[in-house]
Amino acid sequence: MLDLLIVGGGPCGLAASISAQRAGLTTQILEAHSVVSTITQYPTYVQFFSTAEKLSLGGLPFVVPTAKPTRRDGLAYYRAVVKYFNIPVRQYERVTSIEPSGEGFVVHSDSRAEGERRTEARAVIVATGYFGSPNYLRVPGEDLPHVSHVYREGHEAFDQDVVVVGGGNSAAEAALDLWRDGARVTLVHFGPTFDKKIKPWVGPDFLNREKEGSIKTRWESRVKSIERGAATLTSPRGEERLKADLVYVMTGFAPNMDLLRQVGVPIDPKTGIPSHNPDTLETTVPNLFIAGVVVAGFDANKVFIENGRFHGDQIVARLLGKAKPPEPKLSAELDT
């Protein structure tokens, strides 16, 4: 029986494994896709907002020749982390259920290579991140093949009419990248302007493109329906039909709480936060913990790699019967 099984091989899951191994605990990570799969879903051009130092794990230096690392830098670094710390990760193995049993848990999983598997552990951490469960518009046509909830790059949209839905960094950056790749872009957002946390170098760039007419906007508008080649909006000005060869729904993601619900952890319906002790991150089910963005529920802007990488230290302290470790020193604003 393992001392600790971690569901999710993102940076926070990797950091938790490092903390546990340093404490002499046996660990295993089960990851449904590749390690740090959330980062693989970032746009190919993206650059982290944080410095490499704030994204590093276990004291292993994250060295880049620029002020801030790129997506490719991050993927290379976290692969190196797995190798350097010899972190046991079973990739492409999706956890299907967690079952309390005797002194711990039986974790059921589906391996791409081996099919159904079961693993026993005295404690479990759910660190599943949030990619893969988008905030849907829930409108007709959202499941059409030209609609995407993930943005990778703009080349596919060259000389196409594109609608981008959303009012945050992802939507603004996608709209700018699409425009630079030769798309005819219209951004649609239900608010009167961008969300408050727009990156300081993104907002002015976008607003200048809007002012000169390079990117069109429909503020205070919502998508009513999507069809092949078009999207219908509702706004204070009435109903409008826009050309849309491609639609990018950049409305963010919500953590998947299915595993926690299955095992009986209450989830606050308003905040989406699982019931847990904030000092130990232990849920109402003994020895079942949460780490990473799952801790923040619907508000993914509260937990990032920068602070989630320390969650493992809190959990390991609880498993060893020690006091909560000191709060880490963090920058005033965290955003990746």
ChimeraX attribute file (.defattr): number of C-alpha atoms within 10 A of each C-alpha:
attribute: neighborCount
match mode: 1-to-1
recipient: residues
	/A:1	15
	/A:2	16
	/A:3	18
	/A:4	27
	/A:5	26
	/A:6	26
	/A:7	27
	/A:8	31
	/A:9	31
	/A:10	24
	/A:11	28
	/A:12	28
	/A:13	31
	/A:14	29
	/A:15	27
	/A:16	32
	/A:17	32
	/A:18	23
	/A:19	23
	/A:20	22
	/A:21	18
	/A:22	13
	/A:23	14
	/A:24	10
	/A:25	16
	/A:26	16
	/A:27	22
	/A:28	21
	/A:29	26
	/A:30	27
	/A:31	26
	/A:32	22
	/A:33	16
	/A:34	18
	/A:35	25
	/A:36	21
	/A:37	19
	/A:38	17
	/A:39	18
	/A:40	15
	/A:41	14
	/A:42	18
	/A:43	18
	/A:44	15
	/A:45	11
	/A:46	16
	/A:47	18
	/A:48	16
	/A:49	15
	/A:50	19
	/A:51	18
	/A:52	21
	/A:53	16
	/A:54	15
	/A:55	23
	/A:56	21
	/A:57	23
	/A:58	16
	/A:59	7
	/A:60	13
	/A:61	13
	/A:62	20
	/A:63	15
	/A:64	15
	/A:65	6
	/A:66	9
	/A:67	13
	/A:68	16
	/A:69	23
	/A:70	18
	/A:71	18
	/A:72	15
	/A:73	16
	/A:74	22
	/A:75	17
	/A:76	12
	/A:77	22
	/A:78	20
	/A:79	12
	/A:80	14
	/A:81	22
	/A:82	18
	/A:83	11
	/A:84	10
	/A:85	15
	/A:86	12
	/A:87	18
	/A:88	16
	/A:89	21
	/A:90	18
	/A:91	18
	/A:92	16
	/A:93	25
	/A:94	21
	/A:95	20
	/A:96	16
	/A:97	17
	/A:98	22
	/A:99	14
	/A:100	18
	/A:101	12
	/A:102	8
	/A:103	12
	/A:104	20
	/A:105	23
	/A:106	21
	/A:107	21
	/A:108	18
	/A:109	21
	/A:110	18
	/A:111	18
	/A:112	13
	/A:113	9
	/A:114	9
	/A:115	10
	/A:116	14
	/A:117	14
	/A:118	14
	/A:119	15
	/A:120	21
	/A:121	22
	/A:122	19
	/A:123	24
	/A:124	27
	/A:125	25
	/A:126	21
	/A:127	28
	/A:128	27
	/A:129	29
	/A:130	20
	/A:131	18
	/A:132	16
	/A:133	14
	/A:134	17
	/A:135	15
	/A:136	15
	/A:137	14
	/A:138	11
	/A:139	11
	/A:140	12
	/A:141	15
	/A:142	20
	/A:143	13
	/A:144	13
	/A:145	10
	/A:146	16
	/A:147	20
	/A:148	16
	/A:149	20
	/A:150	20
	/A:151	20
	/A:152	16
	/A:153	16
	/A:154	19
	/A:155	13
	/A:156	13
	/A:157	19
	/A:158	15
	/A:159	14
	/A:160	16
	/A:161	19
	/A:162	26
	/A:163	27
	/A:164	28
	/A:165	27
	/A:166	24
	/A:167	24
	/A:168	20
	/A:169	21
	/A:170	20
	/A:171	24
	/A:172	24
	/A:173	20
	/A:174	23
	/A:175	29
	/A:176	19
	/A:177	19
	/A:178	25
	/A:179	21
	/A:180	14
	/A:181	16
	/A:182	16
	/A:183	24
	/A:184	22
	/A:185	26
	/A:186	22
	/A:187	23
	/A:188	22
	/A:189	23
	/A:190	17
	/A:191	14
	/A:192	11
	/A:193	14
	/A:194	18
	/A:195	14
	/A:196	10
	/A:197	13
	/A:198	17
	/A:199	15
	/A:200	9
	/A:201	8
	/A:202	13
	/A:203	18
	/A:204	12
	/A:205	13
	/A:206	16
	/A:207	17
	/A:208	12
	/A:209	15
	/A:210	15
	/A:211	11
	/A:212	9
	/A:213	10
	/A:214	18
	/A:215	20
	/A:216	17
	/A:217	19
	/A:218	18
	/A:219	18
	/A:220	15
	/A:221	22
	/A:222	19
	/A:223	24
	/A:224	18
	/A:225	17
	/A:226	22
	/A:227	17
	/A:228	14
	/A:229	14
	/A:230	18
	/A:231	22
	/A:232	16
	/A:233	19
	/A:234	17
	/A:235	15
	/A:236	8
	/A:237	9
	/A:238	8
	/A:239	13
	/A:240	13
	/A:241	14
	/A:242	15
	/A:243	19
	/A:244	24
	/A:245	19
	/A:246	24
	/A:247	27
	/A:248	21
	/A:249	24
	/A:250	24
	/A:251	21
	/A:252	21
	/A:253	19
	/A:254	22
	/A:255	25
	/A:256	18
	/A:257	21
	/A:258	12
	/A:259	17
	/A:260	21
	/A:261	13
	/A:262	13
	/A:263	14
	/A:264	12
	/A:265	18
	/A:266	18
	/A:267	16
	/A:268	12
	/A:269	10
	/A:270	8
	/A:271	11
	/A:272	19
	/A:273	19
	/A:274	24
	/A:275	18
	/A:276	19
	/A:277	12
	/A:278	11
	/A:279	14
	/A:280	21
	/A:281	22
	/A:282	24
	/A:283	20
	/A:284	15
	/A:285	15
	/A:286	11
	/A:287	21
	/A:288	25
	/A:289	25
	/A:290	28
	/A:291	29
	/A:292	32
	/A:293	25
	/A:294	24
	/A:295	26
	/A:296	19
	/A:297	23
	/A:298	21
	/A:299	16
	/A:300	18
	/A:301	13
	/A:302	16
	/A:303	20
	/A:304	20
	/A:305	21
	/A:306	24
	/A:307	20
	/A:308	22
	/A:309	25
	/A:310	21
	/A:311	24
	/A:312	26
	/A:313	21
	/A:314	23
	/A:315	28
	/A:316	23
	/A:317	18
	/A:318	18
	/A:319	19
	/A:320	11
	/A:321	9
	/A:322	11
	/A:323	11
	/A:324	14
	/A:325	16
	/A:326	8
	/A:327	9
	/A:328	9
	/A:329	7
	/A:330	10
	/A:331	11
	/A:332	5
	/A:333	9
	/A:334	16
	/A:335	15
	/A:336	14
